[in-house]
Amino acid sequence: MAARNQTKDLKCATHLLSDKFRNMSEEKKAIVRDLGFDGLMHIPPLRVHHQLLRELANNFKLGENRLETGYGSFKITPRKIGHALGINATGDLFPQKVEYKKLSEDDKIIFRRF
């Protein structure tokens, strides 16, 4: 079932996201941090053509964490993604843990959507 929900068309311009955060005022950056999305500020400005990203998305088997290529199939791990993109994908990305029971009802809705 999970494999059916794969992304079939996407565009990803991380350089635009990086530019947006770099040019953002400190006040707005503080708001982003308070909302818990400060991890987005550390995405490197990669310039990867959207056709390549689409091919990767279409050949990635979500339920199995496998990428099928013309050379065979292999398991995708955070370490492999980090090496390929030059980012830290193996550390604790959420150092501050959330206690779901202590969240407000509005925050619980946001948490479930995330």
Contact map, one row per residue, 1 for C-alpha under 8 A:
111110000000000000000000000000000000000000000000000000000000000000000000000000000000000000000000000000000000000000
111111000000000000000000000000000000000000000000000000000000011000000000000000000000000000000000000000000000000000
111111000000000000000000000000000000000000000000000000000000111000000000000000000000000000000000000000000000000000
111111000000000000000000000000000000000000000000000000000000000000000000000000000000000000000000000000000000000000
111111100000000000000000000000000000000000000000000000000000000000000000000000000000000000000000000000000000000000
011111110000000000000000000000000000000000000000000000001100010000000000000000000000000000000000000000000000000000
000011111100000000000000000000000000000000000000000001001100000000000000000000000000000000000000000000000000000000
000001111100000000000000000000000000000000000000000001001100000000000000000000000000000000000000000000000000000000
000000111110000000000000000000000000000000000000000001000000000000000000000000000000000000000000000000000000000000
000000111111000000000000000000000000000000000000010011000000000000000000000000000000000000000000000000000000000000
000000001111100000000000000000000000000000000000010011000000000000000000000000000000000000000000000000000000000000
000000000111110000000000000000000000000000000001010010000000000000000000000000000000000000000000000000000000000000
000000000011111110000000000000000000000000001111000000000000000000000000000000000000000000000000000000000000000000
000000000001111111000000000000000000000000111110000000000000000000000000000000000000000000000000000000000000000000
000000000000111111100000000000000000000000011110000000000000000000000000000000000000000000000000000000000000000000
000000000000111111110000000000000000000000001000000000000000000000000000000000000000000000000000000000000000000000
000000000000111111111000000000000000000000101000000000000000000000000000000000000000000000000000000000000000000000
000000000000011111111100000000000000000011111000000000000000000000000000000000000000000000000000000000000000000000
000000000000001111111110000000000000000000001000000000000000000000000000000000000000000000000000000000000000000000
000000000000000111111111000000000000000000000000000000000000000000000000000000000000000000000000000000000000000000
000000000000000011111111000010000000000010000000000000000000000000000000000000000000000000000000000000000000000000
000000000000000001111111000000000000000000000000000000000000000000000000000000000000000000000000000000000000000000
000000000000000000111111100000000000000000000000000000000000000000000000000000000000000000000000000000000000000000
000000000000000000011111110110000000000000000000000000000000000000000000000000000000000000000000000000000000000000
000000000000000000000011111110000000000000000000000000000000000000000000000000000000000000000000000000000000000000
000000000000000000000001111111000000000000000000000000000000000000000000000000000000000000000000000000000000000000
000000000000000000000000111111100000000000000000000000000000000000000000000000000000000000000000000000000000000000
000000000000000000000001111111110000000000000000000000000000000000000000000000000000000000000000000000000000000000
000000000000000000001001111111111000010000000000000000000000000000000000000000000000000000000000000000000000000000
000000000000000000000000011111111100000000000000000000000000000000000000000000000000000000000000000000000000000000
000000000000000000000000001111111110000000000000000000000000000000000000000000000000000000000000000000000000000000
000000000000000000000000000111111111110000000000000000000000000000000000000000000000000000000000000000000000000000
000000000000000000000000000011111111110000000000000000000000000000000000000000000000000000000000000000000000000000
000000000000000000000000000001111111100000000000000000000000000000000000000000000000000000000000000000000000000000
000000000000000000000000000000111111110000000000000000000000000000000000000000000000000000000000000000000000000000
000000000000000000000000000000011111111000000000000000000000000000000000000000000000000000000000000000000000000000
000000000000000000000000000000011111111110000000000000000000000000000000000000000000000000000000000000000000000000
000000000000000000000000000010011011111111000000000000000000000000000000000000000000000000000000000000000000000000
000000000000000000000000000000000001111111100000000000000000000000000000000000000000000000001000000000000000000000
000000000000000000000000000000000000111111100000000000000000000000000000000000000000000000000000000000000000000000
000000000000000001001000000000000000111111100000000000000000000000000000000000000000000000000000000000000000000000
000000000000000001000000000000000000011111110000000000000000000000000000000000000000000000000000000000000000000000
000000000000010011000000000000000000001111111000000000000000000000000000000000000000000000000000000000000000000000
000000000000011001000000000000000000000001111100000000000000000000000000000000000000001000000000000000000000000000
000000000000111111100000000000000000000000111110000000000000000000000000000000000000000000000000000000000000000000
000000000000111000000000000000000000000000011111000000000000000000000000000000000000000000000000000000000000000000
000000000000111000000000000000000000000000001111100000000000000000000000000000000000000000000000000000000000000000
000000000001100000000000000000000000000000000111110110000000000000000000000000000000000000000000000000000000000000
000000000000000000000000000000000000000000000011111110000000000000000000000000000000000000000000000000000000000000
000000000111000000000000000000000000000000000001111111000000000000000000000000000000000000000000000000000000000000
000000000000000000000000000000000000000000000000111111100000000000000000000000000000000000000000000000000000000000
000000000000000000000000000000000000000000000001111111110000000000000000000000000000000000000000000000000000000000
000000000111000000000000000000000000000000000001111111111000000000000000000000000000000000000000000000000000000000
000000111110000000000000000000000000000000000000011111111100000000000000000000000000000000000000000000000000000000
000000000000000000000000000000000000000000000000001111111110000000000000000000000000000000000000000000000000000000
000000000000000000000000000000000000000000000000000111111111000000100000000000000000000000000000000000000000000000
000001110000000000000000000000000000000000000000000011111111000000000000000000000000000000000000000000000000000000
000001110000000000000000000000000000000000000000000001111111100000000000000000000000000000000000000000000000000000
000000000000000000000000000000000000000000000000000000111111100000111000000000000000000000000000000000000000000000
000000000000000000000000000000000000000000000000000000011111110011110000000000000000000000000000000000000000000000
001000000000000000000000000000000000000000000000000000000111111111110000000000000000000000000000000000000000000000
011001000000000000000000000000000000000000000000000000000001111111000000000000000000000000000000000000000000000000
011000000000000000000000000000000000000000000000000000000000111110000000000000000000000000000000000000000000000000
000000000000000000000000000000000000000000000000000000000000111111000000001000000000000000000000000000000000000000
000000000000000000000000000000000000000000000000000000000001111111100000001110000000000000000000000000000000000000
000000000000000000000000000000000000000000000000000000000001110111110000111100000000000000000000000000000000000000
000000000000000000000000000000000000000000000000000000010011100011111000111100000000000000000000000000000000000000
000000000000000000000000000000000000000000000000000000000011100001111111110000000000000000000000000000000000000000
000000000000000000000000000000000000000000000000000000000010000000111111100000000000000000000000000000000000000000
000000000000000000000000000000000000000000000000000000000000000000011111000000000000000000000000000000000000000000
000000000000000000000000000000000000000000000000000000000000000000011111100000000000000000000000000000000000000000
000000000000000000000000000000000000000000000000000000000000000000011111110000000000000000000000000000000000000000
000000000000000000000000000000000000000000000000000000000000000001111011111000000000000000000000000000000000000000
000000000000000000000000000000000000000000000000000000000000000001110001111100000000000000000000000000000000000000
000000000000000000000000000000000000000000000000000000000000000111100000111110000000000000000000000000000000000000
000000000000000000000000000000000000000000000000000000000000000011100000011111011000000000000000000000000000000000
000000000000000000000000000000000000000000000000000000000000000010000000001111111000000000000000000000000000000000
000000000000000000000000000000000000000000000000000000000000000000000000000111111100000011000000000000000000000000
000000000000000000000000000000000000000000000000000000000000000000000000000011111110000111000000000000000000000000
000000000000000000000000000000000000000000000000000000000000000000000000000111111111000000000000000000000000000000
000000000000000000000000000000000000000000000000000000000000000000000000000111111111101010000000000000000000000000
000000000000000000000000000000000000000000000000000000000000000000000000000001111111111111000000000000000000000000
000000000000000000000000000000000000000000000000000000000000000000000000000000111111111000000000000000000000000000
000000000000000000000000000000000000000000000000000000000000000000000000000000011111110000000000000000000000000000
000000000000000000000000000000000000000000000000000000000000000000000000000000001111111000000000000000000000000000
000000000000000000000000000000000000000000000000000000000000000000000000000000000111111100000000000000000000000000
000000000000000000000000000000000000000000010000000000000000000000000000000000001110111110000000000000000000000000
000000000000000000000000000000000000000000000000000000000000000000000000000000100100011111100000000000000000000000
000000000000000000000000000000000000000000000000000000000000000000000000000001101100001111101000000000000000000000
000000000000000000000000000000000000000000000000000000000000000000000000000001100100000111110000000000000000000000
000000000000000000000000000000000000000000000000000000000000000000000000000000000000000111111000000000000000000000
000000000000000000000000000000000000000000000000000000000000000000000000000000000000000001111110000000000000000000
000000000000000000000000000000000000001000000000000000000000000000000000000000000000000010111110000000000000000000
000000000000000000000000000000000000000000000000000000000000000000000000000000000000000000011111100000000000000000
000000000000000000000000000000000000000000000000000000000000000000000000000000000000000000011111100000000000000000
000000000000000000000000000000000000000000000000000000000000000000000000000000000000000000000111110000000000000000
000000000000000000000000000000000000000000000000000000000000000000000000000000000000000000000111111000000000000000
000000000000000000000000000000000000000000000000000000000000000000000000000000000000000000000001111100000000000000
000000000000000000000000000000000000000000000000000000000000000000000000000000000000000000000000111111100000000000
000000000000000000000000000000000000000000000000000000000000000000000000000000000000000000000000011111100001000000
000000000000000000000000000000000000000000000000000000000000000000000000000000000000000000000000001111100000000000
000000000000000000000000000000000000000000000000000000000000000000000000000000000000000000000000001111110000000000
000000000000000000000000000000000000000000000000000000000000000000000000000000000000000000000000001111111111000000
000000000000000000000000000000000000000000000000000000000000000000000000000000000000000000000000000001111111000000
000000000000000000000000000000000000000000000000000000000000000000000000000000000000000000000000000000111111100000
000000000000000000000000000000000000000000000000000000000000000000000000000000000000000000000000000000111111110000
000000000000000000000000000000000000000000000000000000000000000000000000000000000000000000000000000000111111111000
000000000000000000000000000000000000000000000000000000000000000000000000000000000000000000000000000100111111111100
000000000000000000000000000000000000000000000000000000000000000000000000000000000000000000000000000000001111111110
000000000000000000000000000000000000000000000000000000000000000000000000000000000000000000000000000000000111111111
000000000000000000000000000000000000000000000000000000000000000000000000000000000000000000000000000000000011111111
000000000000000000000000000000000000000000000000000000000000000000000000000000000000000000000000000000000001111111
000000000000000000000000000000000000000000000000000000000000000000000000000000000000000000000000000000000000111111
000000000000000000000000000000000000000000000000000000000000000000000000000000000000000000000000000000000000011111
